[in-house]
Amino acid sequence: MADLYPLLLIPEFDERPWGTRDLAPIYSKVVGKNPIGESWLTGEECRVANGPLSGQKLRDLAAKYGADLIGEAAQVPNRFPLLIKFLFPRDKLSVQVHPDDAAAREIGQPCGKTECWYVYKAMPGAQIALGLKDGVTRDQLRRGIEEKRAEDLVNWIDIHTGEMIYVEAGTVHAIGPGSILVETQQTSDTTYRLYDYGRPRELHIENGLKVTKEHTRAGKVAPMQDGDITRVIAAPNFIVEKISLREPQHFVSPSDGKRTVRILVGLEGGGVVQSPGSQPVTFTKGEAVVIPAAITEFELRPQWTLDFMRMSLPLTDVPVPETTLV
């Protein structure tokens, strides 16, 4: 559609007890009065910052423009398919689990929540918990929750800057302090909190145990390099690439088959996006630009240098990636 163009979105900052007041080096300003755990870049309530659609919510634009915005590869029509966040854990996140698509539909939700985490920065000793230890059953996890030792029943693994972690729905998981993560996930906020280290927050033990899988394919994913583009993960629900630009580059979408929305997320430096007939839009670290599926070509000009991530939907069937827990 002629009235769609690259959309710069205003991040939404989400307060969490495990978050921090210091969002550097992603953001320089202090937001609100309480610790910030997450910056939502493509939340359905995020608003457009540029052009004629300025002020409109992503939710409403997806409903209005449908495939011209999100593409035919989207699992749910007229709903923005990918939620991108920065995570800022200063303390441990709860031990939690998300439903898969089938379990989500049983409770009236359009999709489940499979996600992945790109480790933007990790301090020495930073860890995540991913899946149950070998031999641990749901019944044993229930007892561990009752006996306040659930965190001892999950795999805690070290993480390092530049790694990608795949978190298949149904995987019991947690995030420790000391990292900044870029999360790409199905658009869902259905989270079942199983254990929260004594913090006074609601738990969802029965619902969580119901969707917990004792064995999943979660783990670290090895990247694939193709020139300046690093495909850090290809999975059934998303493709995430890391790109470094030192000179302008022209991007063209495939001319046949399905279309997909593309999301550009600044990691370092800044850049200017322009598509034919549209005004240029500048984005920098911590910001996201949505390239509608109807836009088949655009130019990206780095301002000196630009490191960014590009998220999209797979246009063909993609298997679950191979993973490791080391």
C-alpha positions as CSV (number, residue, x, y, z in Angstrom):
1,M,0.0,0.0,0.0
2,A,1.2,3.4,-0.9
3,D,0.6,4.9,2.6
4,L,2.9,2.4,4.3
5,Y,6.5,3.3,4.8
6,P,9.4,2.4,7.2
7,L,8.0,2.9,10.7
8,L,10.1,4.1,13.6
9,L,8.6,2.8,16.9
10,I,8.7,4.4,20.3
11,P,10.0,1.9,22.9
12,E,7.7,1.0,25.9
13,F,9.6,0.5,29.2
14,D,8.3,-2.2,31.5
15,E,9.0,-2.0,35.2
16,R,10.0,-5.3,36.8
17,P,11.4,-6.0,40.4
18,W,14.4,-7.8,38.9
19,G,15.3,-4.9,36.6
20,T,17.6,-1.9,37.0
21,R,17.6,1.9,36.9
22,D,20.8,1.9,34.7
23,L,19.9,1.0,31.1
24,A,23.4,1.8,29.7
25,P,24.8,1.3,27.2
26,I,21.5,0.9,25.3
27,Y,19.7,4.0,26.7
28,S,21.2,7.0,28.4
29,K,18.1,8.5,30.1
30,V,16.5,7.3,33.3
31,V,12.8,6.2,32.8
32,G,10.2,6.3,35.5
33,K,10.8,5.7,39.2
34,N,11.1,2.0,39.5
35,P,13.5,-0.6,38.1
36,I,13.1,-1.3,34.4
37,G,13.3,-4.9,33.3
38,E,12.3,-4.7,29.7
39,S,12.2,-2.3,26.7
40,W,9.5,-3.4,24.3
41,L,10.4,-2.4,20.8
42,T,7.5,-3.9,18.8
43,G,4.8,-4.3,21.5
44,E,1.3,-4.0,20.2
45,E,0.9,-0.8,22.2
46,C,4.1,0.7,20.8
47,R,3.3,3.9,18.8
48,V,4.8,5.1,15.5
49,A,7.2,8.1,15.9
50,N,7.4,9.3,12.2
51,G,5.4,10.3,9.2
52,P,1.6,10.4,8.6
53,L,0.9,7.4,10.9
54,S,2.7,9.0,13.8
55,G,1.0,8.3,17.2
56,Q,-0.8,5.2,15.9
57,K,-0.4,1.8,17.7
58,L,1.2,-1.2,16.1
59,R,-1.8,-3.3,17.1
60,D,-4.2,-1.0,15.1
61,L,-1.9,-0.8,12.1
62,A,-1.6,-4.6,11.9
63,A,-5.4,-4.9,12.1
64,K,-5.9,-2.2,9.4
65,Y,-3.2,-3.2,6.9
66,G,-2.9,-7.0,7.5
67,A,-0.6,-8.7,5.0
68,D,0.7,-5.4,3.6
69,L,2.3,-4.8,6.9
70,I,3.0,-8.2,8.4
71,G,3.1,-10.4,5.2
72,E,1.5,-13.7,4.3
73,A,3.9,-15.8,6.4
74,A,2.4,-14.6,9.7
75,Q,0.8,-17.3,11.8
76,V,-2.1,-15.1,12.9
77,P,-3.6,-12.6,10.3
78,N,-3.9,-9.0,11.3
79,R,-1.7,-9.3,14.3
80,F,1.9,-8.2,14.5
81,P,3.8,-11.5,14.7
82,L,7.0,-10.7,16.5
83,L,7.7,-9.0,19.8
84,I,11.2,-7.7,20.2
85,K,12.6,-6.6,23.6
86,F,15.8,-5.6,25.4
87,L,16.1,-7.3,28.8
88,F,18.0,-5.8,31.7
89,P,18.2,-8.4,34.5
90,R,19.8,-7.0,37.7
91,D,18.4,-9.9,39.7
92,K,17.2,-13.4,38.9
93,L,14.0,-13.7,36.8
94,S,11.4,-16.2,38.1
95,V,11.6,-19.8,37.1
96,Q,8.9,-19.8,34.5
97,V,7.5,-21.6,31.4
98,H,5.4,-20.6,28.4
99,P,2.8,-22.6,26.5
100,D,3.2,-23.9,23.0
101,D,0.7,-23.0,20.2
102,A,-1.6,-26.0,21.0
103,A,-1.7,-25.3,24.7
104,A,-2.2,-21.5,24.1
105,R,-5.2,-22.2,21.9
106,E,-6.8,-24.3,24.6
107,I,-7.0,-21.2,26.7
108,G,-8.2,-18.9,23.9
109,Q,-4.9,-17.4,23.0
110,P,-3.9,-17.1,19.3
111,C,-0.4,-18.5,19.7
112,G,2.1,-19.8,22.2
113,K,5.5,-18.3,23.1
114,T,8.7,-19.6,21.7
115,E,11.5,-17.1,22.0
116,C,15.2,-16.6,21.6
117,W,17.8,-14.5,23.4
118,Y,20.8,-12.8,21.7
119,V,23.4,-12.0,24.3
120,Y,24.2,-8.3,23.6
121,K,26.5,-8.2,26.7
122,A,27.4,-10.6,29.5
123,M,29.4,-10.0,32.5
124,P,31.7,-12.8,33.8
125,G,29.6,-15.4,35.5
126,A,26.3,-14.4,33.9
127,Q,24.0,-17.4,33.6
128,I,20.6,-18.6,32.4
129,A,18.6,-21.6,33.4
130,L,17.4,-23.7,30.5
131,G,15.3,-26.8,30.9
132,L,15.1,-29.5,33.6
133,K,18.1,-31.4,34.6
134,D,18.3,-34.9,33.2
135,G,15.9,-37.3,34.9
136,V,13.8,-34.5,36.6
137,T,10.1,-35.1,36.1
138,R,7.2,-32.7,36.4
139,D,6.3,-34.4,39.7
140,Q,9.8,-33.8,41.1
141,L,9.6,-30.2,39.9
142,R,6.3,-29.8,41.8
143,R,8.0,-31.1,45.0
144,G,11.0,-28.8,44.4
145,I,8.6,-25.8,44.2
146,E,6.9,-26.9,47.4
147,E,10.3,-27.3,49.2
148,K,11.6,-24.0,47.8
149,R,14.5,-25.6,45.8
150,A,13.1,-25.4,42.3
151,E,16.1,-23.5,41.0
152,D,18.3,-26.5,41.8
153,L,16.4,-28.7,39.4
154,V,17.1,-26.7,36.2
155,N,20.2,-26.4,34.0
156,W,22.2,-23.3,34.9
157,I,24.6,-22.5,32.1
158,D,27.2,-19.8,31.5
159,I,26.4,-17.3,28.7
160,H,28.8,-15.0,26.8
161,T,28.5,-11.9,24.6
162,G,27.4,-12.8,21.1
163,E,25.7,-16.1,21.8
164,M,22.2,-17.0,20.7
165,I,19.9,-19.0,23.0
166,Y,16.8,-20.8,21.6
167,V,14.0,-21.2,24.1
168,E,11.3,-23.6,22.8
169,A,7.9,-23.2,24.3
170,G,7.4,-25.6,27.2
171,T,11.0,-25.1,28.4
172,V,11.3,-24.3,32.1
173,H,13.7,-21.4,32.2
174,A,15.1,-18.4,34.1
175,I,17.6,-15.6,33.6
176,G,20.3,-14.6,36.1
177,P,21.8,-11.2,36.6
178,G,24.7,-9.7,34.7
179,S,23.6,-9.6,31.1
180,I,21.7,-7.5,28.5
181,L,19.7,-9.7,26.1
182,V,17.8,-9.0,22.9
183,E,14.7,-11.2,22.9
184,T,12.8,-12.2,19.8
185,Q,9.5,-14.0,20.5
186,Q,6.1,-14.9,19.2
187,T,3.7,-12.1,20.1
188,S,2.4,-13.5,23.4
189,D,2.7,-12.4,27.0
190,T,1.5,-15.7,28.5
191,T,3.9,-16.6,31.2
192,Y,3.4,-19.1,34.0
193,R,5.6,-18.3,37.0
194,L,6.6,-21.5,38.8
195,Y,9.0,-20.2,41.4
196,D,10.1,-16.7,42.4
197,Y,12.7,-17.1,45.2
198,G,10.2,-15.9,47.9
199,R,9.2,-12.6,46.1
200,P,5.6,-11.7,46.8
201,R,4.3,-12.3,43.3
202,E,1.6,-14.6,42.1
203,L,2.6,-18.1,41.0
204,H,0.9,-20.2,38.3
205,I,2.0,-23.7,39.4
206,E,-0.8,-25.8,38.0
207,N,-1.0,-24.1,34.7
208,G,2.7,-24.0,34.4
209,L,3.2,-27.7,35.2
210,K,0.5,-28.6,32.7
211,V,2.5,-27.0,29.8
212,T,6.0,-28.0,31.1
213,K,7.9,-30.4,28.8
214,E,10.5,-32.6,30.5
215,H,12.6,-32.6,27.4
216,T,12.9,-29.8,24.8
217,R,15.2,-28.7,22.1
218,A,16.3,-25.5,23.8
219,G,19.9,-24.4,23.9
220,K,22.7,-22.4,22.3
221,V,22.6,-22.1,18.5
222,A,25.8,-21.8,16.4
223,P,25.7,-18.8,14.0
224,M,26.1,-19.0,10.2
225,Q,28.3,-16.4,8.5
226,D,27.5,-15.0,5.0
227,G,29.7,-12.0,4.3
228,D,28.6,-9.1,6.5
229,I,25.5,-10.9,7.5
230,T,25.5,-13.4,10.4
231,R,22.4,-15.6,10.7
232,V,22.3,-16.1,14.4
233,I,19.2,-18.3,14.3
234,A,16.7,-19.7,11.9
235,A,13.7,-21.4,13.6
236,P,10.1,-22.2,12.7
237,N,8.8,-18.9,14.2
238,F,11.6,-16.4,13.4
239,I,14.8,-15.6,11.6
240,V,17.3,-13.3,13.3
241,E,20.4,-11.9,11.6
242,K,23.2,-9.6,12.7
243,I,24.5,-7.2,10.2
244,S,27.4,-4.7,10.2
245,L,27.4,-1.8,7.7
246,R,30.2,0.6,6.9
247,E,28.8,1.8,3.6
248,P,25.2,2.2,2.1
249,Q,23.5,-1.0,1.1
250,H,20.4,-1.7,-1.0
251,F,18.0,-4.4,0.3
252,V,15.5,-6.2,-2.0
253,S,12.9,-8.7,-1.0
254,P,12.3,-11.9,-3.0
255,S,10.0,-11.2,-5.9
256,D,7.9,-14.5,-5.6
257,G,6.1,-16.4,-2.9
258,K,5.2,-15.1,0.5
259,R,6.2,-11.8,2.0
260,T,7.3,-11.0,5.5
261,V,7.7,-7.9,7.7
262,R,11.3,-7.1,8.6
263,I,12.3,-5.4,11.9
264,L,15.6,-3.5,12.1
265,V,17.0,-3.1,15.7
266,G,20.0,-0.8,16.3
267,L,22.8,-2.3,18.4
268,E,25.7,0.2,17.8
269,G,26.0,3.4,15.8
270,G,23.1,4.8,13.7
271,G,21.6,4.5,10.3
272,V,19.1,6.1,7.9
273,V,16.4,4.0,6.2
274,Q,14.7,5.1,3.0
275,S,12.3,3.3,0.6
276,P,11.1,4.7,-2.7
277,G,8.6,7.5,-2.3
278,S,9.1,7.8,1.5
279,Q,10.9,10.2,3.8
280,P,14.2,9.0,5.3
281,V,14.0,7.8,8.9
282,T,17.0,7.7,11.3
283,F,17.4,5.1,14.0
284,T,20.0,4.3,16.6
285,K,20.9,2.0,19.4
286,G,17.9,0.7,21.2
287,E,15.4,1.7,18.5
288,A,13.4,-0.4,16.0
289,V,12.3,0.3,12.5
290,V,9.5,-1.8,11.0
291,I,9.8,-2.4,7.2
292,P,6.3,-3.4,6.1
293,A,6.0,-6.5,3.9
294,A,4.6,-4.4,1.0
295,I,7.9,-2.5,0.8
296,T,10.1,-4.7,-1.5
297,E,13.2,-2.5,-1.5
298,F,14.9,0.0,0.7
299,E,18.3,1.6,1.2
300,L,20.1,1.6,4.5
301,R,22.9,4.2,5.0
302,P,25.1,3.9,8.1
303,Q,26.0,7.1,10.0
304,W,29.7,6.2,10.0
305,T,29.0,2.7,11.2
306,L,25.9,0.6,12.0
307,D,25.5,-2.7,13.7
308,F,21.9,-3.9,13.8
309,M,19.7,-7.0,14.0
310,R,17.1,-7.9,11.4
311,M,14.2,-10.1,12.5
312,S,11.7,-11.6,10.0
313,L,9.4,-14.6,9.5
314,P,10.6,-17.7,7.6
315,L,9.0,-17.9,4.2
316,T,9.4,-21.7,4.0
317,D,9.2,-24.4,6.6
318,V,12.3,-24.2,8.8
319,P,13.2,-27.0,11.3
320,V,14.0,-26.4,15.0
321,P,17.7,-25.4,15.2
322,E,20.4,-27.7,16.5
323,T,21.3,-26.7,20.0
324,T,23.8,-27.4,22.8
325,L,23.8,-26.7,26.5
326,V,27.5,-25.8,26.7
